[in-house]
Amino acid sequence: MKTPEEIEKLSNAALNSLNHLQPAEANPFLFAKIKHKIIQQRQEAAATHIRLMFRLSAVLLLFIGINAGSFYVINKWQVAKPKTAKPIKTKSGVEAVSEEYFPTTNAYSY
């Protein structure tokens, strides 16, 4: 086992060896190449997102167009339909619920 003096001496030697180091300089060509690669990846990601947004916009416009067209066609079809059919009797909410939960007939269908 090492003594505390030896440990301190070794740690001081390691710290002193770090004092004489100088920062390394990158090769300018390598730096430019890395910078270009980063910029290119950002541009490709942006182009991918733009294409996705255009596709989603086109699908949304198509969906809105189909809905508007079907609304127009159904509205025209209902206007052109003859009015000879009997009107449907509608019940109020209370009458519908009371008829559903308390039927007037004794016919139970399970």
C-alpha positions, 0 to 999 in steps of 0.5 A: 500500500502506498503512503499518503506522501507517495500518493500526493507526489504522484497526483502532483506530478500528474497535475504538473504534466497537464500544465504544459499541454497546449490546446490542439488546433484542428486542421482547417480543411477538416473543420470546414468539412465537418461544418459543411456536413452539419449544415447539409444535414440541417438542410436535408432535415428542413427539406424533409419537414417541408415535404411532409407539410406539403403532403399533409396540406394537400391531404387536408385540402382534398379532405375539405374538398370531398366534404364540401362536394358531398355536402353540396351533392347531398343538399341538391339531392334532398332539394330535388327529392319529392315532398310526398313522404309523410313527416316523421313524428319526433318525440321530446327527450322526456317522452323518448326516455320514458318510453324506452325505460317504461314501455307501455307493452308487456313484450320484453325482448332480451 
